[in-house]
């Protein structure tokens, strides 16, 4: 029976094709790729085993993460504590989501587990499988029954990324008036730069409409 996994990376924007070629060579797999409506897809093939890796399109990522956060909150079933907030924040900082399907499953050979390990470590990614979230060392961050491994890395690379972000505040009296249209434009821009981890001021630098 096919097994499904999803990887969430906060450090990569796309699957590195050259690294995939090296991985295929290491695992002695036939590698092919194609662009599909839902995103770029790669196929690793061996006799009797097929692994499909589909990279979600960036423009679809935000909506996907909204659903992921909603699912996590549903599992928690409570107001998030500090650990929960770290997990939700890490999900929000995701830059790449990759779905992996192993057919007929990991038990068919060693290739599946090796590829999963390469994705976890190479992308420094969280892994979602059968309702549970694991860190890059395959430790349980959150299970469908709210269980978790206290040693699991919940924050991941987000702490280092956030430490590099800077904001600056000017006295209120020095800020120019901002029109509704300028605020709307600022909100659109701010959403994008935060997704890309771009340092930003805490107020808009307005320009004439």
Steps between C-alpha positions, in 0.01 A plus 500: 500500500635843402626726781463879497731758660528878488817697574499862617825693461566847639841529333441400135283656230508202262637151463864518387504307174874433501478358852210279387713368213780418743252328731359295212852395403576403861180297525544358147163632390365621169405867549259698285316827545208688354296815562140436601217745580552443872879544485833353393508122544793257512484121472750252645459155347640156585369157405187460711534836678396852398538821701321817387614838637271793423602855583201720581483820298602806700174680417305211657720472808335764718154344476647156566670626815175657621343154483803342670489745791126442532558124519765546770269721705230235466735236640601725789138575588608775740651844514859456372774495763855620433607175335190500280567858395853405395358224280236727344764765437730247334216393272434865410866545400489208256640587158474159333250214528570168327264204486664157475322177402679166539346213305440233617650623831819519705500127571568430131867591537757731657461773238192660656644548851829629353321757286286615794811544713668700223198731471474553877868582548571669166199734520522529881130426478209390714326187375124437514385136484175331609386800703832548683778759465868405536818706511806456276626222731164316474408589860131554567404868521126438521293185465129478415437417869702810613798284597852629435868433562645754743830483308337593169620818330184710480661833407742375234677769297236766580684628809814579298294653220309728735816611678618652172182702451505861609234764538531869569259740665481874444329735743132529417540871422749425221272261312323652200123460463397187310191478277268195499628403155859517623418289805340238274810493279726478804303203637539315168872567488553414867336160456743414219820624666418318824449176307844550344661596834603845378590747780255789504413823675210500744318769297441569128724727296223654294516626141249701300217287363 
